Amino acid sequence: MEEPAGGANGAAEVVEEVAPEVDEEPPRSATAKQEEAKAALGAEGSRPFTMRELLVEMKEDGEVAAGSGGGGGGVKSAFGERNEIGPADADGSSYSQESMQQFSSHHDIAMDLINSVTGVDDEGRSRQRILSFAAKRYISAIERNHDDPDAYYNWALVLQESADNVDQNSSSSKDALLEEACKKYAEATRLCPTLYDAYYNWAIAIADRAKMRGRTKEAEELWKQAILNYEKAVQLNWNSPQALNNWGLGLQELSAIVPAREKQTIIKTAISKFRAAIQLQFDFHRAIYNLGTVLVCFLTFITHLTIIYCSVCAYAVLTWLQ
């Protein structure tokens, strides 16, 4: 369940709305549901890599490494076997020495952020140690092959999961981790523009940043970015009720921020996304609930517009009669 973004006051509108509680699909990195994963890839029949699997794999690898004293090893592709791009040579590399220095600086910042997360309990601390170990693995993989989209994608998952592990009072640290995760998703999709899961989780990370900013102009821009990424995810995989549901939620949140003249169109679009999600999965209870809440918002908005219109007409008539 999700509260209205930040609970802050919205911009001047025709009616002051209190956005109803809506139920948002959690990040794929937190679900690992077999049926949802199967639906997400449709006919291909393979299940997307999840953070839960990542944590299990990293924990097992960590135990093996501790027992053997071995080094980091390679990175497992999140999307199955793919033709190796291989490290770029001196002539064909897209990474100059200056780029490498920037990369080193960026991964130092990301690792510092990950290492700053301690977890709120024993389980959280244990989880964070695994995430820190995983991050080092993916950094090593990228240093060996700068054009590996899987490594960037998995690194982004680690950063996003670390953000979920941050204490609730440390909003700045959470936001910084999500921002770094977004950068890694951007790089993963640049290298491989067809990574559905990268766009999906990238949109969730942006949406989480938007929620932290309430109903502000900055939040509005972030919601628009999240919506674009959900749209891209659906373009890559039309058979994804989760992406459609979250797309609808992003539009619903945006409708609470934008001026009144834009609100009706955005709400209608959100309604269409929830309906599309339900058509794909008729027992998708979250989407059904969210459709109900957005319809209530729409009817309330139309009712208030009607009242205001009638009031203006009545005032005009009374003025004319005088």
Secondary structure, DSSP 4 states (H G I P E B T S, - for coil): -B-SSTT----S-SS---PPPB--PPPGGGT--HHHHHHHHGGG-PPPP-HHHHHHHHHHHHHHHHHH-----PPPPTTS---------TTT-S--HHHHHHHHHHHHHHHHHHHH---SSHHHHHHHHHHHHHHHHHHHHHHH-TT-HHHHHHHHHHHHHHHHTS-TT-HHHHHHHHHHHHHHHHHHHHH-TT-HHHHHHHHHHHHHHHHTT-SSHHHHHHHHHHHHHHHHHHHH-S--HHHHHHHHHHHHHHHTTS-HHHHHHHHHHHHHHHHHHHHH-TT-HHHHHHHHHHHHHHHHHHHHHHHHHHHHHHHHHHHHH-
